[in-house]
Amino acid sequence: MMPKFACLVAASLLFTLSLPVCAEKADREKPINLEADRVSMDDINKVQVFEGNVILTQGTLQLRTSRLVITQDADGFQKGVATGGANGLARFRQKREGSEEYIEGEGERIEHDARAEKTDFYVRAWVKSGQDEVRGQFISYDALTEKYLATNGRGESKSATGEAQARVRAIIQPKGKNAAPEENKGEPLLLKPSGTVTPR
């Protein structure tokens, strides 16, 4: 399966981790539904702007924001930039492939590149997959490599010299051999003697 941690580089306050995440693949084939208070479209430049209580859904994917700008390149690939929303945050949610769990994320700005299959969360960024969480000023998720990159600007915590020190925070739940497998969460398997085998 997928590795849990790729690496951690504390000195540069930068880390990359592979959480067991893969977005629902069937979502790519579903139609995109959009709701907003105002919509403006520029067909020549392939730019669409949605403003006011914007809700985008595509299969299990849902994006809620106050402003969404979608641009399309010559090959038909789209890029979306979501800004604001409730409490100044844009919110993202999508079901994980082969699981009932969801990937959730938020930030003051969320950028998604459909060609690169990459999603970036900016300022007050937070991403949760299952019980694992990452917080920072910037979080990038690459769906092709299934890796996260999280960095932080100057934070509130102080170093030994009293200078502001940036911090990235993560909560990674244990997934060791003591964890119960997903498929064994129901009733225990009962063995019964066969009625077709005769004893010697």
Backbone as CSV, one residue per row, in Angstrom:
resi,resn,N_x,N_y,N_z,CA_x,CA_y,CA_z,C_x,C_y,C_z
1,MET,0.847,-1.181,0.000,0.000,0.000,0.000,0.890,1.241,0.000
2,MET,0.320,2.406,0.369,1.056,3.652,0.322,1.814,3.875,1.618
3,PRO,3.043,4.444,1.557,3.795,4.729,2.768,3.140,5.846,3.558
4,LYS,3.376,5.858,4.879,2.747,6.858,5.731,3.558,8.148,5.763
5,PHE,4.871,8.063,5.894,5.722,9.241,5.896,6.780,9.105,4.818
6,ALA,6.977,10.125,4.014,8.057,10.113,3.032,9.311,10.687,3.678
7,CYS,9.253,11.872,4.280,10.419,12.421,4.974,10.008,13.602,5.835
8,LEU,10.893,13.990,6.757,10.642,15.137,7.625,11.940,15.905,7.747
9,VAL,11.955,17.158,7.322,13.153,17.984,7.382,12.854,19.142,8.315
10,ALA,13.162,18.966,9.600,12.774,19.944,10.612,13.565,21.238,10.499
11,ALA,14.815,21.178,10.123,15.648,22.384,10.096,15.086,23.448,9.171
12,SER,14.547,23.052,8.056,13.998,24.027,7.114,12.496,24.217,7.299
13,LEU,11.936,23.573,8.322,10.513,23.646,8.606,9.695,23.286,7.378
14,LEU,10.135,22.238,6.728,9.492,21.787,5.508,9.345,20.293,5.631
15,PHE,8.191,19.755,5.336,8.112,18.315,5.322,7.193,17.820,4.232
16,THR,7.471,16.605,3.798,6.673,15.952,2.780,6.200,14.649,3.385
17,LEU,4.903,14.352,3.292,4.440,13.088,3.803,3.431,12.476,2.875
18,SER,3.452,11.166,2.811,2.478,10.434,2.018,1.483,9.815,2.968
19,LEU,0.324,10.418,3.074,-0.744,9.851,3.873,-1.515,8.886,2.988
20,PRO,-2.262,7.958,3.562,-2.987,6.996,2.735,-4.175,7.669,2.055
21,VAL,-3.873,8.499,1.057,-4.889,9.326,0.432,-4.932,9.076,-1.060
22,CYS,-6.104,8.932,-1.583,-6.305,8.896,-3.019,-7.749,9.301,-3.247
23,ALA,-7.945,10.378,-3.998,-9.296,10.884,-4.212,-10.104,9.887,-5.035
24,GLU,-11.406,9.947,-4.849,-12.332,9.072,-5.577,-12.133,9.282,-7.083
25,LYS,-11.624,8.259,-7.787,-11.298,8.389,-9.209,-12.532,8.586,-10.075
26,ALA,-13.661,8.033,-9.670,-14.890,8.159,-10.469,-15.369,9.601,-10.547
27,ASP,-14.933,10.461,-9.611,-15.366,11.856,-9.610,-14.966,12.575,-10.895
28,ARG,-13.823,12.198,-11.482,-13.331,12.866,-12.697,-14.304,12.748,-13.857
29,GLU,-15.091,11.671,-13.871,-16.021,11.419,-14.974,-17.402,12.023,-14.734
30,LYS,-17.617,12.593,-13.545,-18.936,13.140,-13.204,-19.056,14.590,-13.670
31,PRO,-20.294,15.057,-13.916,-20.488,16.462,-14.297,-20.195,17.390,-13.124
32,ILE,-19.762,18.616,-13.445,-19.509,19.638,-12.432,-20.769,20.474,-12.284
33,ASN,-21.270,20.607,-11.068,-22.437,21.445,-10.772,-21.973,22.642,-9.960
34,LEU,-22.386,23.835,-10.377,-21.981,25.056,-9.697,-23.195,25.894,-9.324
35,GLU,-23.154,26.475,-8.123,-24.168,27.416,-7.659,-23.445,28.654,-7.156
36,ALA,-24.000,29.839,-7.449,-23.419,31.081,-6.968,-24.470,32.181,-7.047
37,ASP,-24.211,33.300,-6.364,-25.110,34.447,-6.446,-24.933,35.187,-7.767
38,ARG,-23.675,35.232,-8.273,-23.378,35.918,-9.530,-22.401,35.090,-10.352
39,VAL,-22.580,35.111,-11.673,-21.691,34.389,-12.583,-21.350,35.301,-13.751
40,SER,-20.063,35.370,-14.108,-19.667,36.067,-15.334,-18.758,35.140,-16.124
41,MET,-18.965,35.114,-17.455,-18.209,34.204,-18.316,-17.599,34.959,-19.485
42,ASP,-16.337,34.647,-19.761,-15.630,35.193,-20.908,-15.250,34.003,-21.791
43,ASP,-16.081,33.721,-22.812,-15.852,32.547,-23.658,-14.597,32.662,-24.514
44,ILE,-14.220,33.877,-24.898,-13.019,34.052,-25.736,-11.770,33.679,-24.952
45,ASN,-11.646,34.204,-23.730,-10.455,33.938,-22.899,-10.609,32.714,-22.000
46,LYS,-11.763,32.055,-22.074,-12.030,30.844,-21.282,-11.872,31.097,-19.782
47,VAL,-12.548,32.140,-19.294,-12.509,32.487,-17.870,-13.940,32.566,-17.355
48,GLN,-14.187,31.912,-16.224,-15.501,31.949,-15.577,-15.293,32.401,-14.134
49,VAL,-16.106,33.367,-13.696,-16.000,33.886,-12.335,-17.335,33.668,-11.633
50,PHE,-17.286,32.977,-10.495,-18.471,32.703,-9.675,-18.275,33.425,-8.347
51,GLU,-19.285,34.198,-7.921,-19.151,34.982,-6.697,-20.386,34.845,-5.816
52,GLY,-20.162,34.865,-4.514,-21.247,34.836,-3.542,-21.774,33.450,-3.264
53,ASN,-21.409,32.906,-2.113,-21.946,31.611,-1.675,-21.749,30.520,-2.724
54,VAL,-20.546,30.396,-3.223,-20.254,29.458,-4.316,-20.170,28.031,-3.780
55,ILE,-20.871,27.123,-4.442,-20.793,25.693,-4.115,-20.525,24.937,-5.408
56,LEU,-19.405,24.239,-5.453,-19.062,23.396,-6.598,-19.120,21.951,-6.144
57,THR,-19.809,21.110,-6.897,-19.828,19.671,-6.604,-19.513,18.902,-7.873
58,GLN,-18.740,17.836,-7.722,-18.440,16.907,-8.819,-18.301,15.528,-8.182
59,GLY,-19.343,14.728,-8.298,-19.338,13.441,-7.608,-19.291,13.674,-6.107
60,THR,-18.272,13.116,-5.437,-18.135,13.288,-3.989,-17.369,14.554,-3.626
61,LEU,-16.753,15.220,-4.619,-15.991,16.440,-4.368,-16.930,17.606,-4.127
62,GLN,-16.646,18.397,-3.094,-17.424,19.602,-2.825,-16.481,20.723,-2.422
63,LEU,-16.686,21.907,-3.025,-15.906,23.096,-2.716,-16.877,24.211,-2.360
64,ARG,-16.655,24.858,-1.202,-17.491,25.984,-0.770,-16.584,27.186,-0.578
65,THR,-16.960,28.308,-1.193,-16.122,29.499,-1.141,-16.955,30.733,-1.444
66,SER,-16.353,31.915,-1.328,-17.094,33.135,-1.685,-16.798,33.566,-3.117
67,ARG,-15.636,33.155,-3.670,-15.296,33.524,-5.048,-14.477,32.406,-5.683
68,LEU,-14.847,32.037,-6.892,-14.149,30.982,-7.622,-13.921,31.447,-9.050
69,VAL,-12.643,31.422,-9.478,-12.275,31.787,-10.846,-11.730,30.533,-11.523
70,ILE,-12.356,30.150,-12.635,-11.935,28.964,-13.380,-11.423,29.405,-14.746
71,THR,-10.200,28.979,-15.089,-9.636,29.248,-16.408,-9.376,27.917,-17.098
72,GLN,-9.417,27.929,-18.419,-9.229,26.703,-19.198,-8.132,26.928,-20.227
73,ASP,-7.180,25.976,-20.326,-6.111,26.121,-21.313,-6.560,25.578,-22.677
74,ALA,-5.676,25.667,-23.660,-6.006,25.272,-25.037,-6.337,23.787,-25.145
75,ASP,-5.819,22.970,-24.228,-6.080,21.526,-24.258,-7.334,21.137,-23.473
76,GLY,-8.024,22.120,-22.890,-9.255,21.833,-22.159,-9.066,21.582,-20.678
77,PHE,-7.818,21.647,-20.174,-7.582,21.458,-18.742,-7.932,22.734,-17.998
78,GLN,-8.493,22.576,-16.807,-8.952,23.725,-16.043,-8.118,23.951,-14.794
79,LYS,-8.029,25.239,-14.425,-7.427,25.645,-13.157,-8.478,26.445,-12.414
80,GLY,-8.581,26.201,-11.123,-9.539,26.930,-10.306,-8.853,27.600,-9.137
81,VAL,-9.264,28.829,-8.828,-8.756,29.551,-7.665,-9.959,29.967,-6.822
82,ALA,-10.053,29.419,-5.617,-11.143,29.718,-4.685,-10.603,30.598,-3.575
83,THR,-11.316,31.682,-3.273,-10.887,32.574,-2.198,-12.057,32.866,-1.270
84,GLY,-11.719,33.077,-0.006,-12.710,33.480,0.989,-13.663,32.392,1.366
85,GLY,-14.874,32.779,1.680,-15.863,31.834,2.168,-16.211,32.193,3.601
86,ALA,-16.890,31.281,4.306,-17.236,31.513,5.709,-15.961,31.709,6.512
87,ASN,-15.925,32.734,7.351,-14.749,33.067,8.170,-13.512,33.328,7.317
88,GLY,-13.705,33.744,6.066,-12.567,34.038,5.196,-11.868,32.812,4.651
89,LEU,-12.478,31.618,4.793,-11.833,30.382,4.351,-12.632,29.712,3.238
90,ALA,-11.910,29.132,2.287,-12.513,28.262,1.284,-12.390,26.838,1.821
91,ARG,-13.409,26.011,1.582,-13.422,24.646,2.137,-13.588,23.609,1.036
92,PHE,-12.847,22.504,1.181,-12.795,21.436,0.191,-13.073,20.109,0.888
93,ARG,-13.802,19.208,0.216,-14.084,17.877,0.786,-14.244,16.892,-0.361
94,GLN,-13.648,15.686,-0.236,-13.773,14.656,-1.267,-13.562,13.280,-0.645
95,LYS,-14.346,12.319,-1.117,-14.259,10.948,-0.627,-12.973,10.300,-1.115
96,ARG,-12.378,9.476,-0.246,-11.178,8.726,-0.615,-11.553,7.495,-1.430
97,GLU,-10.702,7.130,-2.359,-10.916,5.955,-3.196,-10.936,4.691,-2.328
98,GLY,-11.966,3.860,-2.500,-12.048,2.575,-1.800,-12.256,2.683,-0.304
99,SER,-12.776,3.799,0.182,-12.953,3.998,1.620,-14.182,4.863,1.844
100,GLU,-14.703,4.821,3.064,-15.819,5.698,3.415,-15.318,7.003,4.031
101,GLU,-13.981,7.153,4.157,-13.416,8.366,4.739,-13.292,9.456,3.684
102,TYR,-13.144,10.691,4.162,-13.042,11.848,3.283,-11.725,12.585,3.487
103,ILE,-11.247,13.231,2.423,-10.171,14.194,2.499,-10.868,15.538,2.689
104,GLU,-10.431,16.330,3.669,-11.002,17.650,3.892,-9.871,18.655,3.963
105,GLY,-10.145,19.871,3.514,-9.119,20.900,3.586,-9.732,22.282,3.553
106,GLU,-8.960,23.257,4.046,-9.408,24.635,3.992,-8.211,25.564,3.956
107,GLY,-8.455,26.781,3.491,-7.427,27.812,3.430,-8.078,29.098,2.968
108,GLU,-7.366,30.209,3.130,-7.910,31.471,2.641,-7.957,31.472,1.111
109,ARG,-7.084,30.660,0.490,-7.122,30.471,-0.954,-6.807,29.020,-1.265
110,ILE,-7.567,28.432,-2.185,-7.306,27.068,-2.649,-7.158,27.132,-4.160
111,GLU,-6.054,26.575,-4.670,-5.822,26.529,-6.116,-5.744,25.069,-6.545
112,HIS,-6.482,24.739,-7.615,-6.459,23.369,-8.134,-6.096,23.387,-9.609
113,ASP,-5.105,22.579,-9.984,-4.664,22.442,-11.372,-5.048,21.043,-11.840
114,ALA,-6.055,20.957,-12.732,-6.547,19.649,-13.184,-5.511,18.910,-14.025
115,ARG,-4.692,19.625,-14.800,-3.665,18.973,-15.623,-2.612,18.298,-14.749
116,ALA,-2.103,19.033,-13.764,-1.058,18.502,-12.877,-1.634,17.645,-11.757
117,GLU,-2.963,17.675,-11.575,-3.643,16.980,-10.474,-3.033,17.385,-9.136
118,LYS,-2.924,18.708,-8.957,-2.295,19.266,-7.764,-3.226,20.301,-7.146
119,THR,-3.347,20.276,-5.808,-4.176,21.232,-5.087,-3.322,21.912,-4.021
120,ASP,-3.354,23.259,-4.011,-2.582,24.042,-3.049,-3.519,24.810,-2.133
121,PHE,-3.214,24.808,-0.829,-3.986,25.519,0.191,-3.084,26.599,0.779
122,TYR,-3.547,27.855,0.775,-2.737,28.983,1.228,-3.360,29.654,2.446
123,VAL,-2.543,30.029,3.416,-2.865,30.833,4.599,-3.940,30.151,5.455
124,ARG,-3.581,29.868,6.701,-4.440,29.115,7.630,-4.847,27.784,7.002
125,ALA,-3.896,27.159,6.338,-4.169,25.916,5.605,-4.292,24.745,6.571
126,TRP,-5.233,23.872,6.262,-5.494,22.668,7.066,-5.982,21.576,6.128
127,VAL,-5.391,20.383,6.241,-5.829,19.232,5.458,-5.954,18.047,6.399
128,LYS,-7.059,17.306,6.278,-7.303,16.129,7.104,-7.642,14.958,6.199
129,SER,-7.009,13.814,6.461,-7.311,12.583,5.750,-7.531,11.499,6.792
130,GLY,-8.769,11.025,6.905,-9.077,10.072,7.974,-8.879,10.772,9.303
131,GLN,-8.001,10.236,10.160,-7.710,10.845,11.457,-6.419,11.652,11.437
132,ASP,-5.707,11.689,10.292,-4.450,12.416,10.177,-4.712,13.850,9.741
133,GLU,-3.964,14.797,10.331,-4.161,16.219,10.030,-2.826,16.910,9.839
134,VAL,-2.822,17.930,8.962,-1.652,18.777,8.758,-2.133,20.232,8.754
135,ARG,-1.397,21.111,9.457,-1.704,22.542,9.475,-0.437,23.319,9.147
136,GLY,-0.600,24.387,8.373,0.531,25.249,8.036,0.035,26.453,7.266
137,GLN,0.947,27.317,6.864,0.557,28.464,6.058,0.386,28.074,4.595
138,PHE,1.016,26.979,4.179,0.890,26.488,2.800,0.940,24.967,2.814
139,ILE,-0.033,24.334,2.166,-0.040,22.878,2.020,-0.333,22.569,0.562
140,SER,0.478,21.710,-0.023,0.269,21.303,-1.408,0.066,19.796,-1.442
141,TYR,-0.956,19.350,-2.170,-1.214,17.918,-2.332,-1.094,17.558,-3.799
142,ASP,-0.203,16.620,-4.111,0.006,16.130,-5.467,-0.686,14.775,-5.577
143,ALA,-1.780,14.708,-6.340,-2.548,13.460,-6.456,-1.800,12.405,-7.254
144,LEU,-0.862,12.811,-8.126,-0.105,11.835,-8.923,0.903,11.085,-8.064
145,THR,1.620,11.802,-7.188,2.611,11.157,-6.317,2.029,10.798,-4.960
146,GLU,0.790,11.300,-4.667,0.123,11.075,-3.383,0.982,11.550,-2.220
147,LYS,1.569,12.759,-2.384,2.399,13.344,-1.340,1.920,14.741,-0.997
148,TYR,2.153,15.114,0.256,1.877,16.450,0.746,3.192,17.188,0.951
149,LEU,3.151,18.499,0.775,4.254,19.373,1.145,3.638,20.468,2.001
150,ALA,4.155,20.688,3.190,3.622,21.728,4.068,4.756,22.620,4.528
151,THR,4.547,23.940,4.462,5.530,24.912,4.946,4.790,25.952,5.764
152,ASN,5.553,26.766,6.463,4.946,27.808,7.266,5.797,29.055,7.188
153,GLY,5.146,30.213,7.250,5.868,31.482,7.328,6.304,31.708,8.753
154,ARG,6.594,32.933,9.101,7.010,33.246,10.471,5.821,33.056,11.401
155,GLY,5.994,32.219,12.405,4.889,31.855,13.288,4.932,32.577,14.621
156,GLU,4.094,32.119,15.550,3.984,32.759,16.853,4.959,32.198,17.872
157,SER,5.460,30.977,17.657,6.356,30.402,18.660,7.725,31.066,18.575
158,LYS,8.478,31.035,19.682,9.759,31.732,19.772,10.907,30.734,19.875
159,SER,12.047,31.098,19.274,13.256,30.296,19.399,13.946,30.661,20.709
160,ALA,15.095,30.033,20.986,15.835,30.312,22.220,16.306,31.771,22.264
161,THR,16.503,32.392,21.105,16.956,33.787,21.065,15.800,34.770,21.121
162,GLY,14.554,34.275,21.148,13.394,35.141,21.242,12.805,35.540,19.898
163,GLU,13.419,35.092,18.812,12.887,35.422,17.489,11.710,34.526,17.152
164,ALA,10.791,35.086,16.333,9.633,34.295,15.892,10.117,33.098,15.098
165,GLN,9.480,31.973,15.304,9.902,30.723,14.677,8.703,30.069,14.005
166,ALA,8.862,29.690,12.768,7.756,29.083,12.026,7.561,27.634,12.458
167,ARG,6.307,27.196,12.454,6.000,25.825,12.840,4.964,25.254,11.892
168,VAL,5.139,24.013,11.544,4.134,23.225,10.833,3.678,22.163,11.811
169,ARG,2.376,21.912,11.889,1.864,20.944,12.847,1.188,19.798,12.130
170,ALA,1.426,18.589,12.624,0.800,17.396,12.038,0.380,16.452,13.150
171,ILE,-0.725,15.777,12.936,-1.178,14.697,13.823,-1.307,13.468,12.945
172,ILE,-0.472,12.472,13.198,-0.479,11.232,12.417,-0.849,10.098,13.365
173,GLN,-1.951,9.445,13.106,-2.418,8.362,13.968,-1.611,7.094,13.705
174,PRO,-1.355,6.293,14.752,-0.612,5.043,14.558,-1.382,4.072,13.674
175,LYS,-0.662,3.405,12.803,-1.282,2.424,11.918,-0.454,1.142,11.940
176,GLY,-0.003,0.765,13.130,0.869,-0.395,13.292,0.119,-1.705,13.250
177,LYS,0.835,-2.752,13.627,0.250,-4.092,13.554,-0.858,-4.311,14.576
178,ASN,-0.956,-3.456,15.610,-2.015,-3.611,16.608,-3.346,-3.047,16.143
179,ALA,-3.320,-2.232,15.052,-4.565,-1.660,14.548,-5.400,-2.750,13.898
180,ALA,-6.693,-2.722,14.165,-7.592,-3.736,13.595,-7.759,-3.492,12.108
181,PRO,-7.632,-4.530,11.276,-7.845,-4.347,9.847,-9.279,-3.928,9.570
182,GLU,-9.455,-3.138,8.476,-10.780,-2.630,8.102,-11.791,-3.757,7.918
183,GLU,-11.350,-4.855,7.257,-12.304,-5.905,6.910,-12.727,-6.770,8.092
184,ASN,-12.037,-6.661,9.252,-12.348,-7.507,10.402,-13.150,-6.774,11.469
185,LYS,-13.839,-5.692,11.083,-14.543,-4.902,12.088,-15.937,-5.433,12.395
186,GLY,-16.420,-6.439,11.682,-17.760,-6.978,11.915,-17.731,-8.085,12.954
187,GLU,-18.663,-9.011,12.807,-18.751,-10.141,13.722,-17.581,-11.095,13.516
188,PRO,-17.156,-11.831,14.568,-16.077,-12.798,14.397,-16.530,-13.963,13.516
189,LEU,-15.563,-14.545,12.814,-15.836,-15.681,11.947,-16.010,-16.929,12.815
190,LEU,-17.121,-17.652,12.630,-17.383,-18.868,13.395,-17.156,-20.077,12.510
191,LEU,-16.428,-21.079,13.027,-16.177,-22.315,12.286,-17.150,-23.379,12.771
192,LYS,-17.756,-24.120,11.805,-18.699,-25.171,12.146,-18.258,-26.460,11.467
193,PRO,-18.547,-27.607,12.080,-18.188,-28.876,11.436,-19.007,-29.084,10.158
194,SER,-18.358,-29.681,9.177,-19.021,-29.942,7.900,-19.965,-31.139,8.039
195,GLY,-21.133,-31.044,7.414,-22.077,-32.153,7.413,-21.823,-33.136,6.286
196,THR,-20.884,-32.804,5.380,-20.622,-33.694,4.224,-19.385,-34.561,4.399
197,VAL,-18.552,-34.285,5.375,-17.337,-35.080,5.575,-17.640,-36.146,6.627
198,THR,-17.371,-37.417,6.310,-17.616,-38.496,7.270,-16.337,-38.874,7.977
199,PRO,-16.383,-39.079,9.298,-15.174,-39.450,10.034,-14.763,-40.877,9.724
200,ARG,-13.492,-41.224,9.855,-12.959,-42.578,9.577,-13.013,-43.446,10.802
